[in-house]
């Protein structure tokens, strides 16, 4: 089967939706297809609680926001990228408002919050459900364009379609699997945007939605595009500890409003961990919690905001308050049990400031991209800022590319398989592969690492990848199979990246190399097929 559009967007978070709007606005009569794995609201955007960092107050400055970002990035941020993104902040906030996003205001002014690593209050939010509010408004705006923007729910991109002519390659769409009908369709488009979000599901504890299986990184890498800085996985310090239930994120904004971390025994352990104490950057906080858990033998630490006025807490964090009540306790009366969980990938598919990858016709935006904005550690609430700014830049460049490019060549037809039903044993096999991979990554490639543990993980993940790849070649493709294939590929790239960096910087912390080494003050770039070259390492 085949479908043709002017633009193909893979992912329905803030980056994908904003990009779709900008392209249809700038390119009259253009058509856009948005591919989303489940429902359009199943995205990391929808779970984002804290807000968007932007310079919106007279007491703040672009220079301050830039310096805070560079400081958090531990020497690896690309300054020009940071400056461009930060300077676009106020403009994109206004654009979101124009699309219908309703940010929280107090006395007519933005209610600006403050999070770890920021030197000023600059986080604009919609109570503690910022992502959900943005998603709502952008979806409504996309639907207003009728047939020009088509959203395909329950569809998953399996691989990119690449056309080669006169020795040059370009992306001309993607092979897409529908979950319900289990039918492969070639979505052909001269321009494809990857906005697939993160890869948190390669870890056992993650704040990400279940669909965050590293798909964008994996399919871009298989198409010949390099990836970068994948060793820098940010663990959110505070997700609700509730065994047997899906992790729930406790926003960093709670600490921004005065909550303090303490051990089960009552010690406020952040006092000595960093000069910013509880408002230290996330990597510092996550390692401090990890250290406390290892010292105490407990399963969690406590986040205490019971000293604040109960009505303030309920009004400032209504969703967190309600969710914790569902779990059986009132955060105005009882400290919140929390543990770190894989949250955000600072690395991804290598792209320039315009979202252009090495493969012509393929653009990236949002968490899946590595543009140099975050360096070795993302500053809190810079993720939604980068996603919307980079989506705008990518849209502008995409429209220009489409106007200049010739009609896309037809790719080699997708190989259709005889049938697409699941084999009876698949659920058992892939549940096993998935659990084994997640446990390996959490145990050996987590917050604190050693080279020995990384090498042990490398061997285990390679064995899993061999089994999954073999199964993929012999059986019909399904959602579960495609997801595990992508998870294993992405996990392998994370491990290879971590082994390349023999120092501790930002989110990469090696117990056997705990200091920063300027010899590694550069991005970690993994070229396609690097795992084959490094097979004996």
N, C-alpha and C positions, 0 to 999 in steps of 0.2 A: 504494500500500500504506500501511497505517497500524498503529501500535503505540501503546499507552497505558500510562503509568506515572505514579506519584505524583511522582517526582523523576527528572530527566534530568541525568546528569553527563557532561560532554564532556571527557575526559582521564582517564588512569589513573595519574598520578603521586601523590605524597604528599598533595597538596591534594584531589584527586578521591576517592581511596580513604578518607582520613580523614573527609571530608564524608559519604560514603556510609555509613560505619559509624555516625557520629553521628546521621544522620537515621533509620536503621532502628532504632537503640536508643531514640530519643526518640519516634518516631511508630509506634506499634504497628500491625502489619499493612501498613505502607506498603511499596511496591515501588519499587526503584531500578534504572534502566538506566544502565550505564556504557558510553559510546562511546569506543573507542580506535582510532587510525588503523592500527596494526599489531598487534603482540602487546602484552599489558598491561604488559610490562616494558620496552617501548620508550619511555623517558621520560627527562627530565633528572634526575629523582630517582635513577634507577637508576645514573646516571653520577657522582652526587655523591660525592666522596671524603672531603673534610675532616671534616664533621660538622655538629652543630647548636650554636649559641652559646646558652648559658643559664647563669644564676648558680647554681652548684651547690657552690661551695666557700666556706668560712668567711672566706677571705681576699679574696673578691670581694663586690660589692654591686650592687644594681639601679641605683643612681645612677651607678656607674662604667660599667655596660653602656649605660645611656641616653646618657651623655655621649660615649662612644666612637662610638655610632651617630650622634648629632647632629653630631659633629665630621667624621665621614666624609661625611655628607650635605651638607656645605657650605652650611648655612643653609636648606635646603629641606625637611628632614624636618618632619613634623607631630608636635610634641612629645607631644601626648596619645596619638596612635596608637602612637608608640614606647614610651611608658611602659606602655600597656596590654599591648602585645605582649611586652615584656621581662618584665613582672611575671608573665605567664602561662607563661614558659619552664619553670620547674621542674615545674609541674603537667602540662604536655603531655609532658615527658620521661617522667614517671611513667606517663602514659596509654600512651605508646608501649611502655614496658616491660611494662605490663599486657597489651598486644596481642601480646607475644612478641618484641619487639625486644631483641637481646642486644648491649648496648654493651660496649666493652672496659673492663676493670677491672684495676687493679694493687693487690694486697694488699687486695682487697675494696672499694676506692674507685674512682670513675670516673677513668679515665686522661685527664685534661683537657689538651687541646692548646691552643696559642696560635697565632693567625694575624695577618696584617698589620692594623694599626689597633687591635688590642685591647690594653688596658692590664693584662690579667690572663689567666691560663690558664682558659678557660671553654668550650672546644669539646669536647663529648662526642662520641665517635666509635665506630665499629665497625671497628677496624683502619683500613685506608684504603679500605673499601668500605661506608661508612655508608649511602649511598643504596640500595644493593642489599639490605642487611640490612633496612632499613625497608620497602622494597617487598615483600620476601618475607613479612614478618610481617603487613603490612596486607592483602595479597592472601589470605593464609590466613584471616585474620579475616573478610574479605568472603565468602569461599567457605563459611564456616561457617553463613551465613544461607540457604543453598540458593537456592530460587527467588525469594526476596525481593530478592536482588541479582543481576542478570544482566549479564554482561560481553559486549559485542559487539565481538569482535576484527575487524580489517580493515574498520572502518566509519569514515567521515569526515563530519563535519557540514559541509554546504555553505552553508547560510544558516539564520538563526533564523526561526521562524514567529512572526509578530506579529498579534495580534487587536486590532481597534479597535471600541469600542462607546461611543456617546455622546461622541465626541471624545477619549476616553482610550485609550491603547494599553497592551498588556502582552504579554510573551513567553509563548507557550504551547507551546514546544518547538523542534524543529529539523528541517530536511529533511536526511536522512542518506543518503549513498551507500555501498553495499557494494562493496568493491574487487573481490571475486571475481565476484559476480553482476552487478555494475554496475547495480544496481536502486536507485531512489530510494524511500525510505520516510519518511513523516511520523511522527516520534516525538513524540507529544503528551503534555505534562505541564504542570501548573500552575506548576511551578518548574523552572528550568534553571540549572545551575551550569556556568560556563565555567572549566575548569582545564586549559587547553590548553598551558600552558608558554610557552616563549620563541619568539624569532624569529631565532635565530642564523644560520639558513640563508640569510638575505638577504645575508650576507657570504661571501666566498670561503673565508676561514679561520675555522672555528668549532669550538668544543668541543661544540656541541649535537648531539643525534641528528638524523638526516636528516628526521625528521618535524617538527622545530621551524621551521615555515614561517610563523609569525605568524598562524595561522588565527583564534585568538580575537579578536585586535585587529581583524582585517579584518571578520569577520562581525558583531561587535558594532557597529563603526563603520557598516557598511552598514545595520544595523537602527536607526540613529539615536542611538547612545550615544557621548558624547564620550570622547576618549582624552587622556592627559596625560603629559608629561615623556618623550616617546619619543626625544628627542635624547640622553638619558643611557644610552648603550649601554656596558656594562662589558666591556672586553677582558681576558680572563684573561692575565696576563703570561707564563705559562709553560705552553705546550703543546709536546709533543715535536715537534721539527723532523724530519720524515721525508717528503720529497717523494714523492708518488704513493701515500701510504697515508693512511688515515683518521686525523685528528688525535687524539692521546691526551693527556689533561690530566694535568699534573704538579701535584699538589695544593699549595696555598699552605702547607699544614702542613709540607711539606718545608723551606721557609724558616723556619717556626716552630721546627723542630728543629735549626736552625743552618746550613742550606745558604746559600751566598752566590753572588750573580750576578757574573760577570766577562766581560769581552770575550774574543774569541778570542785576542787578543794578551796576555791575562792581567791586565788592569786591573779592579779592583773598583770599578765606576763608581757604585754606590749610596752610596758613602761621602759624596759631596758632594750627592747628589740630595735627601736628606731626613734629618731628625734621627733617624728610626727606621731609617734605612739600609735593609737588605734586608727589614725588616718594615714598610715604609711602606705606606699604603693602595694598593690596586690601580691606581688611576688614575695615581698618581705613578710606580709601578714600570713600568707599561705605557709611559708617555711616556718614561721614562728609557731603556728598551730600544729604543723607536722612534728616539730621538735617537742612541743608540749605533750602531744599524744604519745609519742615514743617514750618520753620520760615518765609520764603518769600511768601509762598502760590503759587509759580510758579510751572509749570509742568516740568521744566528742568533747568539745569545749562549750562554753556558754557565752552568749551574746546578750548583754544586759542593758535594757533601756527602761527598766522599771522606775528609775529615778525621775523620768520626765512626766509631765502632766498627762494623765490617761486620755483626756479628750484630744490633746494635741497629737498623741501617738495614733489614735483612731482616725483622726482627720488627715494626718500626713501620710499614713500607710494603711489605708482602708483594706486593700486587697491582702496584704501580708497579715494584718490583724484577723481578717475573716478566715484566711486559709489556716492559720495557726489554731484558731478556735475549732476548725474542723478536725484538726489533729489532736485536739483535746486540752489546749491550754490557752490562757489569756496572756499575751506578751506584755500587758501593762502591769501584770502581777507576778509573772514568772519569767526568768531568763530563758532565752531560746537555745536549745541544743543544736550546734552546728558542726559541720565538717567541710573540708575543701572538696571541690569536684571540678573535673575538667570543664572549662567554660568557653575559652576563646582561643583560636589559632591566630597568632600574630604573623605567621608565614602563610604561603599559599602559592598560587600560580603567578609567576613573575610577569609584571606588566608595568608600563610607564604611567605617567600622571594622567594620561587620557584613557587608561584601561586597555590599551592595545597590547596584545601578547606577541610573541615571536611569530605565531601563525596568523597570516593575514586573514581578516574576516572573523577572527575570534577575539572578543573583548571580555573582560572580567570586571566585577565590581562587588564591593562588600567583603565579607569575611574570607571568601575563597581567594581573594587577590592578595598579592604581596607587592605593594607599590613603594615601600619604604616609609610609610606613615608611622608605623608602630615600633619599628626597630626590634629590640630584644624584649620589650614589655609594653603592653598597651596601657596608656593612661585611661582611667575610668571615664566612661561615657564619650570617648572619642570614636567608638565603633560605629554608632549610628550617624555621627557627623561624617566620618569618612565614607560610609556607605552611600549617603545621599549626595555628597559632593562629587564622589567619583562616578556615581551613576549619571549625574548631570554632565560631567566632562566626557564620559564614554558615549553618551547619547549625541552630544555635539560632534564628536569625532566620527561616530558611526554614520550620521547623516551625511557628512562630508565624504566619507569613504564610499558610501553607496552611490552618491551622485557621480563620483569619479570612476568607480569600478565598472568593468564590462559585465554583461550578463553572466551570472555564475555558471560554470560548467556543471553538467550533470555528474554526480559522483558515481562510482561503481555501485551497482544495486546492492542493497543489503541482502545477505544470504538468509533466505527464509528457512526456518527449521520446520520439520514435518508436523510437530505439534508442540503445544506450549503448556500442557498440564503438568502439575507437580507429580513427581514420583513419590510413592508412599514413604520411602525412607528419608526424603529430603528434610522434613521438619526436624527429625532427630539429628541428622548429620550437620545441618547448618546451625541449629541451636548449639550444638557442641562446638563447632568451629568458632562461632561468635563469642561464646562464653570463654573459651580457651584464649582467644585473642584479647578480649577485654581484661581478663585476669592477668595475663602476661604484661600488658601495657601498664596497668595500674600498679602491679607489684614491682616491675623492673624499669619502667620508663616514666615514672611519676614525678613528684615535686622535687625529690632529692635522688640523684642518680650516681652510679659509679660505672667506670668503663667495663668492669667485669659483668655487672648486671646487664649493661647495654649489649654486650657481645652475646650473653646468654639469651637475651630477648631476640637478638638478630637470628640466631639459630632456630629458635622456636617458631618465629614468625615466618621464616623462609620455608620451614616444613609445612606449616599451615597453608601458605600460599601455593606451594607445589600441589597439595591435595585439592585445594579449591580450583586452581587453574585446570587441573586434570578433569575434575568433575564438570567444569564449565564447558570443556571441549566435547564432552560425551553426552550431555543432557540438554534438554530444552531450557531456555533461559526463563527465569521467573524473578519476581521482585526479591525474594530472599537470597537467591543465588547471586543476583547482580549486586545487592547491597554488601554481602560478605566479600565478594570479589573486590569491590572498591575499598572496603574497610581494611582488608589485608594489604592491598597495594599502598594505601595511604600510611598505614602503620609502619610498613617497611621503610618508607621514605622518611618518616619521623625519626626512626632509629638510625638510619644512615646519616641523617643530618646531625643528630646528637653525637654520633661517633666522630664526625668531622671537627666538631668544636671541642677542643681539649682545654677548656677553661670554664670558669663560672662567670656568666654574664646574664643579667636580666633573669629570664625565666629558666635558663639552663643552669642548674647548680650541680656540680660534681664534687662529691665528698673527697675524692682523691686529687682534685685540682680546684680547690676552693677560691683561688684568686683570679683576678682579671688579667689577661695577657694581651697586650696590644698587637701581638702578631695575629690575633684573631679578630681584629677590629674591622670586620668586613662581613658582608652577607654570605650565608652558606647557600650556594647554588648547586642543585642537583640536576644534572643534565639527563635527558631521556636515556634509558637503558643503563643507567649508572649501576643499578643493582647487579647487572650481569658482569660489569667490569670489576665490581668490588666483591665478587662472589667468594674470593679466597681470603678476604680481609677478616 
